[in-house]
Amino acid sequence: MASRILHRLRHALAGEGEREGLPDCGSEAEEFPESSELEDDDTEGLSTRLSGTLSFTSNDEDEVTEEAAAPHGTRQSLGEDLGPELLGEASEDGEHAPPLAERQGSNMLTRQLQELWRKSRGSLVPQRLLFEVTSADVVNERNSKYVLYTIYLIRAGQFDKAPASIARRYSDFERLNRHLRHHFGSDMAGVSFPRKRLRRNFAAETIAKRSRAFEQFLSHLHSLPEIRRSAEFLEFFFLKDLQGAQRSMCTGMYCEALATWANAHRLQDKLGACRSGHFLLTLAGLAVCHQELDQLDEAHACSEKALQLLETQDSHPLLAPFLQTHVHLSWMLGKDKRQAEARLQGLRDAGLTGLQPPTLKELLIKHPLP
């Protein structure tokens, strides 16, 4: 009974979205001609199974509209269209209508099922990651010429107010492809990669095809669990940012370093790498830069987040510096610092750190990433 009701409710909700102007499936090929082009393009080894085209998920299931007035002058709710199984059987003249209590119970069940359906639809929206090449610039250096591709990482199915981006050239993608094929030969067997060209590398057509190929290449890699979690894949996205942020800090360019640390933070968040040593290093860089720029609340939030991640890791080399930073920032902001002080003293009593552990800034400057 409940399954039939839920089935009817699903179709009723879907019908509402269709009547309110959802696009016709038949027009999809006209709106996105790239799909048909990919199927005919064999010159670059593109994968027709994947697409890097930006897409959006409709939220029409969250909108319940009221129907027009009923023939007898009463407004009908969506639940009243679900049939006799829910509301009880009634004759056309209304002589055998169910009692008021029964109708109220049925309406309550209808609302509960509607809410259940909305929640289930919301929980099934996939948090897929899209890779979109937004620009490709030809760069002329003293002894080389290459194309620099800017790729944005965007969460599908929702408005991403903080997208992350990287800039990579063909040789970077080729190096990633080579390393992954060495370590994950079987998983990489079905992954396509655009081959090198001896000529016309800077032609607009070649750049456009490669842009689409790189979108598909990254999407395919991200769909493979073992590769998605590998150090080779993850570091392709954010290792350069971490190295660049450290260099900027060493020269006192804290504004530039902060922007780079922040982009690395967004990249790791989108890639699901928020429990790695690199992520703790990123939080350390953010805390130092915010503190140097007198953004104490932001610095305190970064140190607090790091301490949550280090809650069970008393021997981690960054724990004592984070505790020391947290105590100092809490004192400056007038916040409670007793818990951090007690934990720091516990590390000293256990011989895990000295009386004056190195600061986060010292660690970041003296120990650059390779």
Buried (B, 14 or more C-beta within 10 A) or exposed (E): EEEEBBEBBBEBBEEBBEEEEEEEEEEEEEEEEEEEBBEEBEEBBBBBEBBBBEEEEEEBBEEBEEEEEEEEEEEBBBBBBBEEEBBEEEEEEEEEBBEEEEBEEBBEBBEEBBEEBBEEBEEEEEEBBBBBBEEBEEEEEEEEEBBBBBBBBBBBBEEBEEBBBBEBBBEBBBBBBEBBBEBBEEBBEEBBBBEEBEEEBEEEEBBBBBBBBBBBBBBBBBBBEEBBEBEBBBBBBBBBBBBBBBBBBEEEBBEBBBBBBBBBBBBBBBBBBBEBEBBBBBBBBBBBBBBBBEBBEBBBBBBBBBBEBBEEEBEBBBBBBBBBBBBBBBEEEEEEBEEBBEBBEEBEEEEBBEEEBBBBBEBBEEEEBE
